[in-house]
């Protein structure tokens, strides 16, 4: 149960970061669908993704390789990626 709560907290925080960095005004962390495709459905481009990756690196003390950007398609995938990086 603790892991589930931690995952929800991470998904919420990642949503906050994306909302802030992309200046999304009509979405809140509570209403942000964690499975929404950031590129195809939200229109995030490579520069936006690079900015988000930099913020996530600072926030979670991880390194995100540019080759891994395609793995960061939605908030749930980003949270999974961060978890794996923190364990490694």
Backbone torsions as a table, in degrees:
resi	resn	phi	psi	omega
1	UNK	NA	-38.0	-179.5
2	UNK	-61.8	-42.0	179.8
3	UNK	-61.0	-41.8	179.2
4	UNK	-61.6	-42.4	178.7
5	UNK	-65.7	-41.5	178.0
6	UNK	-63.0	-39.9	179.7
7	UNK	-65.5	-43.2	177.9
8	UNK	-62.0	-40.7	178.9
9	UNK	-64.6	-40.1	179.5
10	UNK	-67.2	-43.4	178.3
11	UNK	-59.9	-42.2	178.8
12	UNK	-61.8	-45.8	-178.0
13	UNK	-67.1	-40.7	177.9
14	UNK	-62.8	-41.0	176.9
15	UNK	-60.2	-43.6	178.3
16	UNK	-58.9	-44.0	-179.0
17	UNK	-63.0	-46.6	-178.9
18	UNK	-63.8	-43.9	178.9
19	UNK	-59.6	-44.8	-179.3
20	UNK	-66.0	-48.8	-175.8
21	UNK	-66.8	-35.1	-178.6
22	UNK	-94.0	-0.4	179.6
23	UNK	53.7	48.1	178.3
24	UNK	-81.1	121.3	-173.6
25	UNK	-96.9	-22.6	-174.6
26	UNK	-103.1	6.8	-178.8
27	UNK	-120.9	138.6	173.8
28	UNK	-114.5	162.1	177.5
29	UNK	-57.7	-32.0	179.9
30	UNK	-70.0	-31.4	-176.6
31	UNK	-100.9	-5.0	-178.6
32	UNK	-73.2	116.6	178.9
33	UNK	-69.6	116.2	-177.3
34	UNK	-65.9	-11.5	179.2
35	UNK	-103.7	4.4	177.8
36	UNK	-65.3	127.8	179.4
37	UNK	-72.7	114.4	-174.1
38	UNK	-64.4	-35.7	-177.1
39	UNK	-82.4	-54.5	-173.5
40	UNK	-78.0	-34.1	-176.0
41	UNK	-100.3	-29.6	-177.7
42	UNK	-103.9	-15.9	177.1
43	UNK	81.1	24.8	178.3
44	UNK	-69.5	129.5	178.8
45	UNK	-99.7	179.1	-174.7
46	UNK	-64.1	-34.1	177.7
47	UNK	-67.8	-42.5	176.8
48	UNK	-61.1	-44.0	-178.8
49	UNK	-64.1	-38.8	177.8
50	UNK	-63.9	-41.7	178.1
51	UNK	-63.0	-46.4	178.7
52	UNK	-61.1	-42.6	179.9
53	UNK	-60.6	-41.9	178.6
54	UNK	-62.3	-43.6	179.1
55	UNK	-64.6	-42.9	179.2
56	UNK	-63.8	-37.8	177.5
57	UNK	-60.6	-44.7	178.8
58	UNK	-66.6	-43.3	-176.9
59	UNK	-64.3	-41.8	-172.1
60	UNK	-110.7	6.1	177.6
61	UNK	52.8	51.6	177.9
62	UNK	-130.0	167.7	173.6
63	UNK	-110.5	127.5	176.2
64	UNK	-108.9	111.1	179.5
65	UNK	-69.9	137.5	-179.5
66	UNK	-56.6	-31.0	177.5
67	UNK	-65.8	-18.9	-179.7
68	UNK	-88.3	-6.0	-178.2
69	UNK	-53.1	-38.8	178.3
70	UNK	-61.5	-20.6	178.0
71	UNK	-77.2	-9.3	-175.3
72	UNK	-102.6	57.1	-173.9
73	UNK	-83.1	-28.8	179.3
74	UNK	-148.1	172.9	-174.1
75	UNK	-63.9	-40.0	-179.7
76	UNK	-63.0	-42.4	178.0
77	UNK	-65.1	-37.3	178.0
78	UNK	-64.1	-45.0	179.3
79	UNK	-62.1	-42.6	177.2
80	UNK	-61.4	-43.0	-179.5
81	UNK	-61.5	-46.2	-179.4
82	UNK	-62.2	-43.7	178.4
83	UNK	-57.9	-46.2	-179.7
84	UNK	-63.2	-40.4	179.3
85	UNK	-65.9	-36.9	-178.5
86	UNK	-71.0	-31.3	179.6
87	UNK	-75.6	-37.2	-175.3
88	UNK	-66.5	NA	NA
